[in-house]
Amino acid sequence: MTAGEYCNREVVITGQNASVTEAAMLMRQHHVGDLVVVKKQGEKTLPIGIITDRDIVVEVIAQKSDPDSLIIKDIMSTGVITVEEKETLLDTLAIMQNHCVRRIIVVDGQGNLQGLLSADDAIELIAEAMNNLTKLVKQEITREEKEHS
């Protein structure tokens, strides 16, 4: 189980010079709570930041700033935490915990954006795995009961 296997590869991206209003509109249009901010470098798509709906609320709305007067670069989180797509899921979750981030950007060996893995995605995966284990235990009990009756 790797980060690349479980990340969401349908990431909505934007450039750092788009307005905050444009960012909010993209989030609404795509029904997402975050955008990965990228820089194109030839054929490469390199993640340089992330902006979340919470960033817009805390940094713009709560400050009573005009969202049309700000660009994404003004409020995006930089120093992006990334993992390579071959990183194990458990190691990826540990990295997220160590850096106190709920979202982590997944890249290939050259740093190209490949996807995004959120804590919510991980919780859903773990819950599904636990549900399957519960079903397995119940099936085993049922099988044993049939064999011994």
C-alpha positions in Angstrom: 0.0 0.0 0.0 1.6 3.2 -1.2 0.7 6.9 -1.3 0.5 6.7 -5.0 -2.0 3.9 -4.9 -4.4 5.7 -2.6 -3.9 9.4 -3.4 -6.6 11.4 -5.3 -5.1 12.0 -8.7 -7.8 14.4 -9.8 -6.2 17.4 -8.1 -7.4 20.9 -8.9 -4.5 23.2 -9.5 -3.9 26.9 -9.9 -1.1 29.3 -10.3 0.1 31.6 -7.5 -1.0 34.8 -9.3 -4.7 34.0 -9.5 -6.9 36.1 -7.3 -8.3 34.7 -4.1 -11.8 35.1 -5.6 -10.8 32.9 -8.5 -9.5 30.3 -6.1 -12.8 30.3 -4.2 -14.7 29.9 -7.4 -12.5 27.0 -8.5 -13.1 25.3 -5.2 -16.8 25.8 -5.6 -16.9 24.6 -9.2 -14.9 21.4 -8.4 -16.5 20.8 -5.0 -13.1 20.7 -3.2 -11.7 22.4 -0.1 -8.2 22.9 -1.4 -6.1 23.8 -4.5 -2.5 22.8 -5.1 -0.5 25.8 -6.3 1.9 24.8 -9.0 4.6 26.2 -11.1 5.1 24.9 -14.7 8.7 24.2 -15.6 8.7 22.9 -19.2 6.8 19.6 -19.0 7.0 19.5 -15.2 4.2 20.5 -12.9 5.9 21.4 -9.6 3.8 22.0 -6.5 4.9 25.1 -4.7 2.0 25.7 -2.2 -1.5 24.8 -1.2 -4.5 27.0 -0.4 -7.5 25.7 1.5 -11.0 27.0 2.1 -9.9 27.6 5.7 -7.0 29.8 4.5 -9.6 32.0 2.7 -11.8 32.2 5.8 -9.0 32.9 8.3 -6.7 35.1 6.2 -9.2 37.0 4.1 -12.8 36.9 5.4 -11.9 37.2 9.1 -9.4 40.0 8.4 -12.1 41.8 6.4 -9.8 41.9 3.3 -11.0 42.3 -0.2 -10.5 38.9 -1.9 -10.3 40.6 -5.3 -7.3 42.6 -4.1 -5.3 39.5 -3.0 -3.6 36.9 -5.0 -3.1 33.3 -4.0 0.6 33.9 -3.3 -0.4 36.3 -0.5 -2.1 33.7 1.6 -1.1 30.2 0.3 0.9 27.8 2.5 4.4 27.4 1.3 7.0 24.9 2.4 4.8 22.2 1.1 5.2 18.8 2.5 5.4 16.1 -0.2 6.0 12.4 -0.4 7.0 10.3 -3.4 4.2 8.1 -4.7 6.2 5.0 -3.8 6.2 5.9 0.0 4.2 3.5 2.1 0.8 4.6 3.3 1.7 4.1 6.9 5.0 6.2 6.5 3.0 8.9 4.7 0.5 9.1 7.6 3.4 9.3 10.0 4.9 12.2 8.0 1.5 13.9 8.0 1.3 13.5 11.8 4.9 14.7 12.3 4.2 17.9 10.2 0.7 18.4 11.6 -0.8 18.5 8.1 -4.2 17.1 7.0 -3.2 17.0 3.4 0.0 15.8 1.7 1.0 16.3 -1.9 2.2 13.2 -3.7 4.9 13.6 -6.3 7.0 11.4 -8.6 10.8 11.0 -8.4 11.3 14.3 -10.3 9.0 16.3 -8.0 6.0 16.4 -10.5 2.6 16.5 -9.0 0.9 13.2 -9.0 -1.9 13.5 -6.4 -3.1 14.6 -3.0 -3.8 12.4 0.0 -5.9 13.8 2.8 -6.5 12.7 6.3 -10.2 12.2 5.4 -9.1 9.8 2.5 -6.9 7.9 4.9 -9.7 7.6 7.5 -12.0 6.3 4.9 -9.5 3.7 3.8 -8.8 2.5 7.3 -12.5 2.4 8.1 -13.1 0.2 5.1 -10.3 -2.1 6.0 -11.6 -2.4 9.6 -15.1 -3.1 8.2 -13.7 -5.9 6.0 -11.8 -7.4 9.0 -15.0 -7.3 11.1 -16.9 -9.2 8.3 -14.0 -11.7 8.2 -14.3 -12.4 11.9 -18.1 -12.8 11.6 -17.8 -15.1 8.6 -15.2 -17.3 10.5 -17.5 -17.6 13.5 -20.5 -18.6 11.2 -18.3 -21.1 9.5 -17.1 -22.6 12.8 -20.7 -22.8 14.1 -21.8 -24.7 10.9 -18.9 -27.1 11.1 -19.5 -27.9 14.8 -23.3 -28.3 14.7 
